[in-house]
Amino acid sequence: MARIYALQNENIVAIAIALLINGIPAAAIAVPGYYGVTFLAGHHGDTMHPAGRNLVGVIVLIFGFLVGGAIQYGWYWAIQEISETIFG
């Protein structure tokens, strides 16, 4: 959010690019976090046994955060490489 607020007086294209660059890694963590918690709370998997639903929720959280972390690392690495290529 701080990066987006820093561009508050810039043009709409800069704000859109900042949202894209920072939104994809945030979604990579937020989506599995949401679904993992909803499994644990019982909002998803109504037909499942509670123990199985809780196990699925924990698996979604752990592997989702691992995959999300890998996506964040790869995304910021790619942005850094593109930045170094453009600006030297």
Summary of the structure (lengths in Angstrom):
residues: 88
radius of gyration: 17.7
end to end distance: 27.0
largest distance: 56.3
contacts: 218
relative contact order: 0.13
helix: 83%
strand: 0%
